Amino acid sequence: MRTQVLKSPDWIYIFLSSAVSGLTLPMYGTYLVLWINSFVEKGVLADENDVKSAFVTLNIYSIPAVTVSLLLAAAILDKIEPVWLIGPGFLLRGLCCFLTLYVVNPTEWLALGAISFFLFASSVIAQAT
């Protein structure tokens, strides 16, 4: 079995994909907290308790929205070649990151939409690859 795993490029791809997928959630949480924490320096949020509250609020709204949109994406991925969604997924993810430049308050709808679409785009990219 060992030689079969080492000879098959599929197994190497699966191991690398699972490693990258395992990094997504910790990186998302870390960078989201850092981004929200930057609003304390700007004076929008008062302290760490507001940061925790904004983080929870963003997750409460974005995770269900992403779950529903992923079901729709799965239906689309079944009808077309998944490779065609990699480019648009990266474009959408880049646009979402650009949208965060215009967020004034991390609990407003623009922030919720940007984070939700960012997670959706990242998930579509992961499904397509």
Summary of the structure (lengths in Angstrom):
residues: 129
radius of gyration: 17.6
end to end distance: 25.6
largest distance: 58.8
contacts: 347
relative contact order: 0.13
helix: 87%
strand: 0%
